[in-house]
Amino acid sequence: MAGAPPKPWPTGQAMQLEPLVRRVLAPNPSPYTYTGTQTYIVGLGDGCAVIDPGPADEAHLLALDAAIGDEHVCAIMCTHTHRDHSPAAKPLSARTGAPVVGCAPLVIDSDLPRADESFDSSYEPDRVMEDGEKMTGPGWTLTAVATPGHVSNHLCFALEESGALFTGDHIMGWSTSVVIPPDGDMGDYMLSLEKLHAREDRVFYPAHGEAVEKPRQLVRGMIGHRRQRENQIIRLLGDGPHDAAGFVPKMYKGLDRKLHKAAEMSVTAHLIDLERRGLVARSGDTWRTI
């Protein structure tokens, strides 16, 4: 997990990344959002799509107003419904008249502690996109790529004209994604990584962190990293039963204590996946090998 770059950050500024793509950084930095959520605007001027409108923060909405200008907004598209991604969809739709499309609604009620943003209960899409469905506008086509794992409703969006993939939180430019049960599923996450590795996207534009210029190389490394974590868990269970928290100091040496809960949730997601595959078993909060 990389540290944040030195300030000033380009918060609120519309930055041109390529002819069809602009990026606006929201003012919501945190240990889990890096420098903040990045909203992408796709289009050349005749009509655009807004991807991951971000938090319902008035300063961010004003920055989006300025970036969009007089341009017609064809769609507001959400990769998933964590509160740093989708809450601005409703007020932005009211400002522009654009429909909200993309991921399905998802609100999970759980007593488990969270290490990321909770869900946006205000999200009401006008259209839910399935894997392979397209949204089109003047000079651009965005195709939904279903990537469950970080959460079950996660989508990426492929810009067919340039080979870019907007990866939301499935792949980030500064850290691996947090996978938190019950809505996060490590088995699904790994399958989604394999799915993206089989693609030939030119560049990834994540919701947090810089653009990924070597996508397949990064994905291959992420798959290897998760397999390494899985092997660590099995090896440690060979020394005796553990609860999920007991793995963290052994697997994540030197990790900031503020991030221990996220690491524990990630370990739990691995353990649940290993349990499904018949490799480990649990008794109460304790896990052991079979």
C-alpha positions as CSV (number, residue, x, y, z in Angstrom):
1,M,0.0,0.0,0.0
2,A,1.7,3.2,-1.2
3,G,1.8,6.4,0.8
4,A,0.0,9.4,-0.7
5,P,2.1,11.7,-3.0
6,P,3.1,15.1,-1.7
7,K,0.6,17.9,-1.9
8,P,-0.8,19.9,-3.6
9,W,-3.1,17.4,-5.2
10,P,-5.2,18.4,-8.3
11,T,-8.5,18.3,-6.3
12,G,-11.4,19.8,-8.3
13,Q,-9.3,20.3,-11.5
14,A,-10.4,18.8,-14.8
15,M,-7.3,17.0,-16.2
16,Q,-7.2,15.8,-19.8
17,L,-5.8,12.2,-19.9
18,E,-6.5,11.4,-23.5
19,P,-8.7,13.0,-26.2
20,L,-11.9,11.3,-24.9
21,V,-11.1,11.2,-21.2
22,R,-11.0,13.9,-18.4
23,R,-10.5,13.3,-14.7
24,V,-11.7,15.3,-11.7
25,L,-10.5,14.4,-8.2
26,A,-13.0,14.7,-5.3
27,P,-12.0,16.2,-1.9
28,N,-12.4,13.0,0.1
29,P,-8.8,11.7,0.8
30,S,-8.6,8.9,3.5
31,P,-6.5,5.8,4.3
32,Y,-8.9,3.9,2.0
33,T,-9.4,6.4,-0.8
34,Y,-5.8,7.6,-1.2
35,T,-6.0,11.2,-2.5
36,G,-9.7,10.9,-3.1
37,T,-12.2,9.4,-5.5
38,Q,-11.5,10.1,-9.2
39,T,-14.5,10.9,-11.4
40,Y,-14.0,10.4,-15.1
41,I,-15.8,12.3,-17.9
42,V,-15.8,10.6,-21.3
43,G,-16.6,12.5,-24.4
44,L,-15.4,15.1,-26.8
45,G,-17.9,18.0,-26.3
46,D,-21.1,16.9,-28.1
47,G,-22.2,14.6,-25.3
48,C,-20.4,12.9,-22.4
49,A,-20.7,10.2,-19.7
50,V,-19.7,10.7,-16.1
51,I,-18.2,7.6,-14.5
52,D,-18.2,7.3,-10.7
53,P,-19.6,10.7,-9.8
54,G,-18.2,10.4,-6.3
55,P,-19.5,11.7,-2.9
56,A,-22.4,14.1,-2.7
57,D,-20.0,16.9,-1.8
58,E,-21.1,20.4,-3.1
59,A,-17.5,21.4,-3.9
60,H,-17.1,18.3,-6.0
61,L,-20.4,18.8,-7.8
62,L,-19.4,22.4,-8.6
63,A,-16.1,21.1,-10.0
64,L,-18.0,18.6,-12.2
65,D,-20.4,21.4,-13.3
66,A,-17.3,23.5,-14.4
67,A,-15.7,20.5,-16.1
68,I,-18.9,19.6,-18.0
69,G,-19.8,23.2,-18.9
70,D,-22.5,23.3,-21.5
71,E,-21.9,19.8,-22.7
72,H,-24.9,17.4,-22.7
73,V,-24.5,14.6,-20.2
74,C,-25.8,11.3,-21.8
75,A,-25.3,9.1,-18.7
76,I,-24.1,9.0,-15.2
77,M,-22.4,5.6,-14.7
78,C,-21.5,3.9,-11.4
79,T,-19.0,1.0,-10.9
80,H,-20.5,0.2,-7.5
81,T,-22.4,1.7,-4.6
82,H,-19.9,2.5,-1.9
83,R,-20.4,6.0,-0.5
84,D,-17.3,7.4,-2.1
85,H,-18.5,6.5,-5.6
86,S,-22.2,6.8,-6.2
87,P,-24.0,9.4,-3.9
88,A,-23.3,12.3,-6.3
89,A,-25.3,10.4,-9.0
90,K,-28.7,11.6,-7.7
91,P,-27.8,15.4,-7.4
92,L,-25.9,15.3,-10.7
93,S,-28.8,13.7,-12.4
94,A,-31.1,16.4,-11.0
95,R,-28.7,19.1,-12.4
96,T,-28.2,17.6,-15.8
97,G,-31.3,15.5,-16.5
98,A,-29.0,12.5,-17.3
99,P,-30.1,9.0,-16.4
100,V,-28.1,7.0,-13.8
101,V,-26.9,3.7,-15.3
102,G,-24.4,1.0,-14.4
103,C,-24.3,-1.3,-11.4
104,A,-27.2,-2.8,-9.6
105,P,-28.3,-1.4,-6.2
106,L,-26.7,-3.1,-3.3
107,V,-27.1,-2.4,0.4
108,I,-25.7,-4.9,2.9
109,D,-26.7,-4.7,6.6
110,S,-24.1,-6.4,8.7
111,D,-22.8,-6.2,12.3
112,L,-19.3,-6.9,11.1
113,P,-16.9,-3.9,11.3
114,R,-16.0,-2.3,8.0
115,A,-12.6,-1.1,6.8
116,D,-13.9,0.8,3.8
117,E,-16.9,3.0,2.9
118,S,-20.3,1.7,3.6
119,F,-23.1,1.4,1.0
120,D,-25.0,4.2,-0.6
121,S,-28.7,3.6,0.2
122,S,-29.8,6.6,-2.0
123,Y,-28.6,4.9,-5.3
124,E,-31.5,4.3,-7.7
125,P,-30.3,3.5,-11.2
126,D,-32.6,4.2,-14.2
127,R,-30.9,1.2,-16.0
128,V,-28.8,-1.7,-14.6
129,M,-26.2,-2.8,-17.1
130,E,-25.3,-6.5,-17.5
131,D,-22.0,-7.9,-18.5
132,G,-21.3,-6.9,-22.2
133,E,-24.0,-4.3,-22.4
134,K,-23.1,-1.0,-24.1
135,M,-23.8,2.7,-23.4
136,T,-23.1,4.9,-26.4
137,G,-22.7,8.6,-27.1
138,P,-21.1,10.9,-29.7
139,G,-17.9,9.2,-30.7
140,W,-17.7,6.9,-27.7
141,T,-18.9,3.4,-26.6
142,L,-18.6,2.1,-23.0
143,T,-19.1,-1.6,-22.4
144,A,-19.9,-3.0,-19.0
145,V,-17.5,-5.7,-17.7
146,A,-18.8,-7.5,-14.7
147,T,-16.1,-7.8,-12.0
148,P,-17.6,-9.0,-8.8
149,G,-15.3,-9.6,-5.8
150,H,-14.6,-6.2,-4.1
151,V,-18.4,-6.2,-3.9
152,S,-20.9,-8.3,-5.7
153,N,-22.3,-5.5,-7.9
154,H,-19.0,-4.2,-9.2
155,L,-18.7,-3.3,-12.9
156,C,-15.8,-1.9,-14.9
157,F,-16.4,0.1,-18.1
158,A,-14.4,-0.4,-21.3
159,L,-13.9,2.5,-23.7
160,E,-13.9,0.7,-27.0
161,E,-12.5,3.6,-29.0
162,S,-9.2,3.9,-27.1
163,G,-8.7,0.6,-25.3
164,A,-9.1,2.2,-21.8
165,L,-10.8,0.4,-18.9
166,F,-12.3,2.3,-16.0
167,T,-11.7,-0.1,-13.1
168,G,-13.4,1.5,-10.2
169,D,-12.1,-0.2,-7.0
170,H,-11.5,-3.6,-8.6
171,I,-8.0,-2.5,-9.5
172,M,-6.5,0.6,-8.0
173,G,-3.4,2.5,-8.9
174,W,-2.0,2.6,-5.4
175,S,-3.0,-0.5,-3.5
176,T,-4.8,-3.8,-3.8
177,S,-8.5,-3.7,-3.3
178,V,-10.1,-4.5,0.0
179,V,-12.3,-7.6,-0.1
180,I,-14.7,-7.6,2.9
181,P,-17.3,-10.3,3.6
182,P,-20.2,-10.7,3.3
183,D,-20.5,-8.5,0.2
184,G,-16.9,-9.0,-0.8
185,D,-16.0,-12.5,-2.1
186,M,-12.4,-13.6,-2.6
187,G,-13.3,-16.4,-5.0
188,D,-15.2,-14.0,-7.2
189,Y,-12.4,-11.4,-6.9
190,M,-9.8,-13.9,-8.2
191,L,-12.0,-14.9,-11.1
192,S,-12.5,-11.3,-12.0
193,L,-8.8,-10.7,-12.0
194,E,-8.4,-13.7,-14.3
195,K,-11.0,-12.2,-16.6
196,L,-9.2,-8.9,-16.8
197,H,-5.9,-10.6,-17.4
198,A,-7.4,-12.3,-20.4
199,R,-8.3,-8.9,-21.9
200,E,-6.1,-6.7,-23.9
201,D,-6.9,-3.3,-22.5
202,R,-4.3,-0.5,-23.2
203,V,-4.6,1.3,-19.9
204,F,-6.6,1.1,-16.7
205,Y,-8.1,4.2,-15.1
206,P,-8.9,3.4,-11.5
207,A,-11.1,5.4,-9.1
208,H,-8.1,5.8,-6.8
209,G,-4.5,6.3,-7.8
210,E,-2.7,6.9,-11.1
211,A,-3.4,5.3,-14.5
212,V,-2.0,1.8,-14.9
213,E,0.1,1.8,-18.1
214,K,0.9,-2.0,-18.1
215,P,-2.4,-3.5,-17.1
216,R,-1.8,-7.2,-17.8
217,Q,1.5,-7.1,-15.9
218,L,-0.1,-5.5,-12.9
219,V,-3.0,-8.0,-12.9
220,R,-0.6,-10.9,-13.1
221,G,1.3,-9.6,-10.1
222,M,-2.0,-9.1,-8.2
223,I,-3.0,-12.7,-8.8
224,G,0.4,-13.9,-7.7
225,H,0.2,-11.7,-4.6
226,R,-3.2,-13.1,-3.6
227,R,-1.9,-16.7,-4.1
228,Q,1.1,-15.9,-1.9
229,R,-1.3,-14.6,0.8
230,E,-3.3,-17.8,0.5
231,N,-0.2,-20.0,0.9
232,Q,0.9,-17.9,3.9
233,I,-2.4,-18.6,5.6
234,I,-2.2,-22.4,5.0
235,R,1.4,-22.4,6.2
236,L,0.6,-20.5,9.4
237,L,-2.3,-22.9,10.1
238,G,0.2,-25.7,9.9
239,D,1.6,-24.3,13.2
240,G,-1.8,-24.5,14.8
241,P,-5.3,-22.9,14.8
242,H,-5.6,-19.1,14.5
243,D,-8.4,-16.5,14.6
244,A,-8.4,-14.0,11.8
245,A,-6.8,-11.2,13.8
246,G,-3.9,-13.6,14.7
247,F,-2.7,-13.8,11.1
248,V,-2.2,-10.0,10.7
249,P,1.0,-9.3,12.7
250,K,2.6,-12.4,11.0
251,M,1.5,-11.6,7.5
252,Y,1.6,-7.8,7.4
253,K,4.7,-6.9,9.3
254,G,5.2,-3.2,9.8
255,L,1.6,-2.4,8.7
256,D,0.1,0.8,10.2
257,R,-2.2,-0.3,13.0
258,K,-5.0,1.9,11.5
259,L,-5.0,-0.6,8.6
260,H,-5.0,-3.8,10.7
261,K,-8.8,-4.1,10.4
262,A,-8.7,-4.0,6.6
263,A,-6.0,-6.7,6.7
264,E,-8.0,-8.8,9.0
265,M,-11.0,-8.6,6.7
266,S,-8.9,-9.6,3.8
267,V,-7.6,-12.6,5.6
268,T,-11.2,-13.5,6.5
269,A,-12.2,-13.4,2.9
270,H,-9.3,-15.7,2.0
271,L,-10.3,-18.1,4.8
272,I,-13.9,-18.2,3.6
273,D,-12.7,-19.0,0.1
274,L,-10.3,-21.7,1.4
275,E,-13.2,-23.2,3.5
276,R,-15.4,-23.4,0.4
277,R,-12.6,-25.3,-1.4
278,G,-12.3,-27.8,1.4
279,L,-8.8,-26.7,2.6
280,V,-9.6,-25.2,6.0
281,A,-12.4,-25.4,8.6
282,R,-13.6,-23.2,11.4
283,S,-14.9,-23.6,14.9
284,G,-16.4,-20.4,16.2
285,D,-13.8,-17.7,15.5
286,T,-10.9,-20.2,15.1
287,W,-9.6,-21.7,11.9
288,R,-7.6,-24.8,11.2
289,T,-6.4,-26.9,8.3
290,I,-8.2,-30.1,7.3
